């Protein structure tokens, strides 16, 4: 089994060999994520809108969908997420439950009839903000590997220093915060009522932080114990952009076909600030006490001061190709399908100040081209709409097992009040993985993670 975010192995500078926090390979994969957040209708139908359009979040899938709208509308959606992390470490399981709430998307479509042109019957412009990926999460792992990684007391004055080489207990506390937000500007038109064409400019903003705390209790076999606390943090921020273009073709009254392409996202400057630097031989904030001399506390910080390092680098994420088809049954209902291909071997890190050749070699050797399948359906009963969807997203890890891939089921309802449309969606997805918080000790097993997300989205749209 591989972990959702990969092992922190070789990384940019030497300190990450001692890191319980994520390495640069991990961060590059994390920053390539798409959580498929958006409007309630989009979420309820599994995000399968590449051949449909007609939804504000569909612009991120295929910008040609901007000209499917009849009239101008404004949109907003809010969502709540409940996440259960079950972590198993050397036979001991811990469950962490968290609740999160945020604005998932907001935007507007401006559609104009072009009656003076027989070829281009409609022109449209759309602007949409959404949370592309939400990083907020936390989990706790606890158990006993029997291996002590903090095995001496720096202030030991014994002639023969005590060796605390028996591991009694390990605890790891991990918290992520931040997100990737996307601002999408889309332009499009309808050609001879058969072809919808569109293009988009996409701007991204990353904010990410991680707080990782490792605690150990070790002993020497003679009744003496050592307690160590080790804390690492990093703060990351960056901006990027991508381009997209697409087409939707009305092959017949009942069949629509779509294709779209999104370029890689280029993050020209990602800035990281971290305490993972050599500080008295430890790569993070460290505090150690021993039972032999409990009042004598070793700590490698003074007041609020700890050494820090700032670093900037650039990232290129994979491009994306989406092919789509939809069956339209008049005003009664529809079935829609998307297939999305992304090549994670195309991930690339670079910096003028350091060598990323090991990380880029890791992407080439350990990642792969992934497939995502989205299926959605909607059925209308006068003013009421019933919806359902399914999403299957492969892990980019070339050696992933079946449970590491994400599977999501969704359902929702909508009610049309005319000027105002109200929608609600329910989603549930699960996946598994590993988190290795002792990457520098290959003899210590990683913690097994089982992650379950339940997401409820409330949305409305208003005619302008």
FIRO-136380 format. One line per 2 residues: number of its first residue (from 1); for each residue x, y, z of C-alpha. Coordinates in nm, 2 decimals. Each point is the difference from the previous one (the first is absolute). Example, Ala and Ser with C-alpha at 12.3 -4.5 7.8 and 13.67 -1.06 7.14 Angstrom:
2
1 = 1.23/-0.45/0.78  0.14/0.34/-0.07
This chain:
464
1 = 0.00/0.00/0.00  0.12/0.35/-0.08
3 = -0.10/0.32/0.17  -0.23/0.26/-0.15
5 = 0.27/0.25/0.04  0.33/-0.18/-0.06
7 = 0.28/-0.08/0.23  0.24/0.29/0.08
9 = 0.32/-0.15/-0.15  0.28/0.20/-0.16
11 = -0.07/0.36/-0.01  0.14/0.34/-0.08
13 = 0.24/0.06/0.28  0.14/-0.22/0.27
15 = -0.23/0.09/0.28  -0.30/-0.19/-0.17
17 = 0.18/-0.33/0.06  -0.09/0.07/0.37
19 = -0.35/0.12/-0.08  -0.34/-0.13/0.14
21 = -0.16/0.27/-0.22  -0.07/-0.04/-0.37
23 = 0.29/0.01/-0.24  0.00/0.18/-0.34
25 = -0.12/-0.31/-0.20  -0.30/-0.01/0.24
27 = -0.08/0.37/-0.03  0.02/-0.01/-0.38
29 = -0.26/-0.28/-0.01  -0.21/0.17/0.26
31 = 0.00/0.33/-0.20  -0.12/-0.19/-0.31
33 = -0.32/-0.11/0.17  -0.36/0.08/-0.11
35 = -0.26/-0.07/0.26  -0.29/0.07/-0.24
37 = -0.16/0.25/0.22  -0.25/0.23/-0.17
39 = -0.37/0.06/-0.04  -0.25/-0.24/0.16
41 = -0.13/-0.12/-0.34  0.36/-0.07/-0.11
43 = 0.08/-0.19/0.31  -0.32/-0.20/0.00
45 = 0.07/-0.12/-0.36  0.35/-0.11/0.06
47 = 0.15/0.29/-0.18  -0.09/-0.15/-0.34
49 = -0.06/0.32/-0.19  0.25/-0.01/-0.28
51 = -0.27/-0.04/-0.27  -0.27/0.18/0.19
53 = 0.10/0.35/0.10  -0.28/0.20/0.15
55 = 0.16/0.01/0.35  0.25/0.25/0.14
57 = 0.25/-0.27/0.12  -0.02/-0.17/-0.34
59 = 0.21/0.28/-0.13  0.30/-0.15/0.17
61 = -0.06/-0.33/-0.17  -0.08/0.13/-0.35
63 = -0.01/0.38/-0.07  -0.22/-0.06/-0.30
65 = -0.29/-0.05/0.24  -0.02/0.37/0.07
67 = -0.21/0.06/-0.31  -0.25/-0.27/0.09
69 = -0.17/0.23/0.24  -0.32/0.17/-0.09
71 = 0.01/0.34/0.17  0.23/0.14/0.27
73 = 0.02/-0.14/0.35  0.19/0.03/0.32
75 = 0.10/-0.30/0.22  0.12/-0.07/0.35
77 = 0.06/-0.33/0.19  0.10/-0.08/0.36
79 = 0.12/-0.34/0.12  0.06/-0.19/0.32
81 = 0.24/-0.29/0.01  0.03/-0.27/0.27
83 = 0.32/-0.20/-0.01  0.09/-0.31/0.19
85 = 0.36/-0.11/0.01  0.07/-0.35/0.14
87 = 0.37/-0.05/0.06  0.14/-0.34/0.09
89 = 0.36/-0.02/0.12  0.14/-0.33/0.13
91 = -0.34/-0.13/0.08  -0.13/0.31/0.18
93 = -0.28/0.19/-0.17  -0.10/0.36/0.05
95 = -0.30/0.18/-0.15  0.01/0.38/-0.06
97 = -0.32/0.18/-0.10  -0.01/0.35/-0.13
99 = -0.27/0.24/-0.15  0.08/0.27/-0.25
101 = -0.22/0.27/-0.16  0.07/0.25/-0.28
103 = -0.11/0.18/-0.31  0.07/-0.26/-0.27
105 = -0.08/0.22/-0.31  -0.15/0.33/-0.12
107 = -0.03/0.14/-0.35  -0.21/0.14/-0.28
109 = -0.08/-0.06/-0.36  -0.08/0.28/-0.25
111 = -0.17/-0.14/-0.31  -0.08/0.22/-0.31
113 = -0.21/-0.09/-0.30  0.17/0.10/-0.32
115 = -0.30/0.03/-0.23  0.19/0.20/-0.26
117 = 0.23/-0.29/-0.08  -0.14/-0.31/-0.15
119 = 0.31/-0.21/0.08  0.07/0.11/0.36
121 = -0.34/0.00/0.16  0.12/0.05/0.35
123 = 0.30/0.14/0.19  0.08/-0.05/0.37
125 = 0.24/0.09/0.27  0.04/-0.17/0.34
127 = 0.19/0.07/0.32  0.02/-0.25/0.28
129 = 0.19/-0.04/0.32  0.02/-0.34/0.17
131 = 0.20/-0.20/0.25  0.19/-0.24/-0.23
133 = 0.16/-0.20/0.29  -0.07/0.03/0.37
135 = 0.30/-0.11/0.21  -0.15/0.04/0.35
137 = 0.04/-0.33/0.18  0.16/-0.16/0.31
139 = 0.07/-0.34/0.14  0.17/-0.17/0.29
141 = 0.20/-0.32/-0.01  0.11/-0.18/0.32
143 = 0.16/-0.34/0.07  0.33/-0.17/0.07
145 = 0.25/-0.11/-0.26  0.25/-0.10/0.28
147 = 0.26/0.22/-0.17  0.14/0.31/0.18
149 = 0.12/0.28/-0.23  0.07/0.25/0.29
151 = 0.24/-0.23/0.20  0.21/0.24/0.21
153 = -0.03/0.31/0.22  0.22/0.29/-0.13
155 = 0.07/0.12/0.36  0.09/-0.35/0.13
157 = 0.30/0.05/0.24  0.05/-0.37/0.08
159 = 0.34/-0.15/-0.07  -0.17/-0.26/-0.21
161 = -0.30/0.18/-0.16  -0.33/-0.18/0.04
163 = -0.13/-0.15/-0.33  -0.38/0.02/-0.03
165 = -0.02/-0.25/-0.28  -0.33/-0.17/0.08
167 = -0.30/0.16/-0.16  -0.31/0.00/0.22
169 = -0.24/0.22/-0.19  -0.02/0.24/-0.30
171 = -0.26/0.26/-0.08  -0.03/0.21/-0.31
173 = -0.23/0.30/-0.03  -0.05/0.14/-0.35
175 = -0.20/0.31/-0.11  -0.04/0.15/-0.35
177 = -0.16/0.33/-0.08  -0.05/0.20/-0.32
179 = -0.14/-0.05/-0.35  0.05/0.07/-0.37
181 = -0.25/0.25/-0.13  -0.08/0.04/-0.37
183 = -0.12/0.31/-0.18  -0.13/-0.09/-0.34
185 = -0.07/0.25/-0.28  -0.17/-0.16/-0.30
187 = -0.11/0.13/-0.34  -0.21/-0.20/-0.26
189 = -0.26/0.00/-0.27  -0.24/-0.22/-0.19
191 = 0.06/-0.07/-0.36  -0.30/-0.07/-0.22
193 = -0.18/-0.15/0.30  0.21/-0.32/-0.04
195 = 0.34/0.08/0.15  0.09/0.17/0.33
197 = 0.36/0.13/0.02  0.17/0.15/0.30
199 = 0.33/0.09/0.16  0.10/0.08/0.35
201 = 0.27/0.17/0.21  0.05/-0.16/0.34
203 = 0.18/0.16/0.29  0.09/-0.19/0.32
205 = 0.10/0.09/0.35  0.16/-0.25/0.24
207 = 0.01/0.03/0.37  0.12/-0.30/0.20
209 = 0.14/-0.07/0.34  0.09/-0.31/0.19
211 = 0.06/-0.05/0.37  0.15/-0.33/0.10
213 = 0.08/-0.11/0.35  0.17/-0.33/0.09
215 = 0.02/-0.12/0.36  0.20/-0.30/0.13
217 = 0.02/-0.18/0.33  0.31/-0.22/0.02
219 = 0.19/-0.19/0.28  0.33/-0.16/0.07
221 = -0.13/-0.33/0.15  0.10/0.10/0.35
223 = -0.29/0.22/0.10  0.13/0.32/-0.15
225 = -0.22/0.18/-0.26  0.04/0.27/-0.26
227 = -0.28/0.22/-0.14  0.06/0.19/-0.33
229 = -0.22/0.25/-0.18  0.09/0.10/-0.36
231 = -0.19/0.27/-0.20  0.03/0.10/-0.36
233 = -0.20/0.25/-0.20  0.00/0.15/-0.35
235 = -0.20/0.28/-0.16  -0.03/0.01/-0.38
237 = -0.16/0.25/-0.23  0.01/0.04/-0.38
239 = -0.19/0.11/-0.31  -0.04/-0.16/-0.34
241 = -0.20/0.00/-0.32  -0.12/-0.23/-0.28
243 = -0.19/0.03/-0.33  -0.29/-0.21/-0.12
245 = -0.20/-0.05/-0.32  -0.29/-0.23/-0.09
247 = -0.28/-0.09/-0.24  -0.34/-0.15/0.04
249 = -0.17/-0.14/-0.31  -0.37/-0.07/-0.04
251 = 0.03/-0.32/-0.20  -0.38/-0.05/0.01
253 = -0.31/0.10/0.19  0.09/-0.24/0.28
255 = 0.38/-0.03/-0.02  0.27/0.26/0.10
257 = 0.37/-0.06/-0.02  0.27/0.20/0.17
259 = 0.38/0.03/0.01  0.22/0.24/0.19
261 = 0.36/0.06/0.09  0.16/0.18/0.29
263 = 0.37/0.08/-0.01  0.22/-0.07/0.29
265 = -0.03/0.24/0.29  0.32/0.21/0.04
267 = 0.08/0.12/0.35  0.29/0.23/-0.07
269 = 0.08/0.07/0.37  -0.10/-0.21/0.29
271 = 0.14/0.13/0.33  0.06/-0.22/0.30
273 = 0.08/0.10/0.35  0.10/-0.28/0.24
275 = 0.17/-0.09/0.33  0.14/-0.32/-0.15
277 = 0.36/0.12/0.02  0.30/-0.13/0.20
279 = -0.05/0.13/0.36  0.26/-0.14/0.24
281 = -0.01/-0.33/-0.21  -0.38/-0.02/-0.01
283 = -0.21/0.10/-0.30  -0.29/0.15/0.19
285 = -0.10/0.12/0.34  0.11/-0.26/0.25
287 = -0.06/-0.05/0.38  0.13/-0.30/0.20
289 = -0.04/-0.10/0.36  0.12/-0.31/0.20
291 = -0.13/-0.16/0.31  0.35/0.00/0.15
293 = 0.01/0.38/0.01  -0.36/0.13/-0.06
295 = 0.08/0.37/0.07  0.27/0.01/-0.26
297 = -0.17/0.07/-0.33  0.18/0.00/-0.33
299 = -0.15/0.24/-0.26  0.15/0.14/-0.32
301 = -0.20/0.32/0.01  0.01/0.32/0.20
303 = -0.33/0.18/0.07  -0.18/0.02/-0.34
305 = 0.32/-0.02/-0.21  0.08/-0.30/-0.21
307 = 0.22/0.00/-0.32  -0.20/0.01/-0.32
309 = 0.06/-0.02/-0.37  -0.18/0.15/-0.30
311 = 0.02/-0.14/-0.35  -0.17/0.05/-0.33
313 = -0.04/-0.24/-0.29  -0.22/-0.05/-0.32
315 = -0.24/-0.28/-0.07  -0.17/-0.12/-0.32
317 = -0.30/-0.23/0.05  -0.14/-0.25/-0.26
319 = -0.21/0.11/-0.29  -0.35/-0.15/-0.04
321 = -0.20/-0.14/-0.29  -0.37/-0.06/0.04
323 = -0.23/-0.18/-0.24  -0.37/0.00/0.07
325 = -0.34/-0.12/-0.12  -0.36/0.07/0.11
327 = -0.34/-0.14/-0.09  -0.28/0.25/0.02
329 = -0.36/-0.12/0.03  -0.17/0.33/-0.07
331 = -0.11/0.18/0.31  -0.04/-0.33/0.19
333 = 0.35/-0.09/0.09  0.36/-0.07/-0.10
335 = 0.30/-0.23/0.05  0.35/0.14/-0.03
337 = 0.35/-0.16/0.01  0.36/0.15/0.01
339 = 0.34/-0.16/-0.04  0.29/0.20/0.12
341 = 0.37/-0.09/-0.06  0.29/0.16/0.19
343 = 0.37/-0.10/-0.03  0.16/0.05/0.34
345 = 0.34/-0.09/-0.14  -0.03/0.36/-0.13
347 = 0.04/0.14/0.34  0.31/0.22/0.02
349 = 0.17/0.20/0.28  0.28/0.25/-0.06
351 = 0.19/0.27/0.17  0.30/0.22/-0.08
353 = 0.14/-0.07/0.35  -0.02/-0.38/0.03
355 = 0.00/-0.32/-0.20  -0.33/-0.18/-0.03
357 = 0.13/-0.28/-0.22  -0.08/-0.27/0.26
359 = -0.36/0.12/0.04  -0.06/0.01/-0.38
361 = 0.15/-0.34/-0.04  -0.24/-0.12/0.27
363 = -0.29/0.13/-0.20  0.12/-0.18/-0.31
365 = 0.06/-0.33/0.17  -0.28/-0.02/0.25
367 = -0.30/0.19/-0.14  -0.22/-0.07/-0.30
369 = -0.27/0.12/-0.23  -0.33/-0.01/0.19
371 = -0.36/-0.05/-0.11  -0.31/0.16/0.16
373 = -0.35/-0.11/-0.09  -0.30/0.22/0.09
375 = -0.36/-0.10/-0.06  -0.31/0.20/0.08
377 = -0.37/0.00/-0.06  -0.29/0.24/0.05
379 = -0.38/-0.06/-0.03  -0.26/0.28/0.02
381 = -0.35/-0.02/0.14  -0.15/0.34/-0.07
383 = 0.19/0.24/0.23  0.19/-0.28/0.18
385 = 0.32/-0.16/-0.12  0.16/-0.32/0.14
387 = 0.37/-0.06/-0.06  0.26/-0.26/0.06
389 = 0.37/-0.05/-0.09  0.31/-0.22/0.04
391 = 0.37/0.09/-0.03  0.30/-0.23/-0.02
393 = 0.35/0.17/0.03  0.32/-0.20/-0.03
395 = 0.29/0.06/0.23  0.30/0.14/-0.18
397 = 0.22/-0.26/0.18  0.10/-0.26/-0.25
399 = 0.00/-0.27/0.27  -0.33/0.09/0.16
401 = -0.25/-0.27/0.11  -0.37/0.02/-0.08
403 = -0.10/0.16/0.33  0.24/0.29/-0.05
405 = -0.21/0.12/-0.30  -0.28/0.25/0.09
407 = -0.36/-0.11/-0.05  -0.28/0.25/0.06
409 = -0.38/-0.04/-0.01  -0.23/0.30/-0.01
411 = -0.36/0.10/-0.01  -0.21/0.31/0.01
413 = -0.32/0.19/-0.07  -0.08/0.33/-0.15
415 = -0.31/0.22/0.00  -0.07/0.27/-0.27
417 = -0.19/0.30/0.13  0.05/0.19/-0.33
419 = 0.23/0.29/0.08  0.16/-0.20/0.28
421 = 0.12/-0.36/-0.01  0.09/-0.19/0.32
423 = 0.22/-0.31/0.01  0.14/-0.24/0.25
425 = 0.26/-0.27/-0.05  0.14/-0.29/0.21
427 = 0.34/-0.16/-0.07  0.19/-0.28/0.17
429 = 0.35/-0.12/-0.10  0.26/-0.23/0.15
431 = 0.36/-0.10/-0.06  0.29/-0.15/0.19
433 = 0.37/0.06/0.02  0.30/0.02/0.22
435 = 0.18/0.28/0.19  0.36/-0.06/0.09
437 = 0.10/0.23/0.28  0.34/-0.18/0.04
439 = 0.13/0.03/-0.36  0.37/-0.01/0.12
441 = -0.06/-0.33/0.18  -0.09/-0.27/-0.25
443 = -0.05/-0.26/0.27  -0.30/0.19/0.13
445 = -0.33/-0.07/-0.17  -0.23/0.28/-0.13
447 = -0.34/0.06/0.15  -0.30/-0.13/-0.20
449 = -0.26/0.27/-0.08  -0.36/-0.04/-0.09
451 = -0.17/0.32/-0.10  -0.37/0.05/-0.03
453 = -0.15/0.34/-0.12  -0.36/0.10/0.01
455 = -0.08/0.33/-0.17  -0.33/0.19/-0.02
457 = -0.03/0.29/-0.23  -0.28/0.27/0.00
459 = -0.03/0.21/-0.31  -0.22/0.26/-0.17
461 = -0.01/0.19/-0.32  -0.18/0.32/-0.09
463 = -0.09/0.13/-0.34  0.15/0.34/-0.08
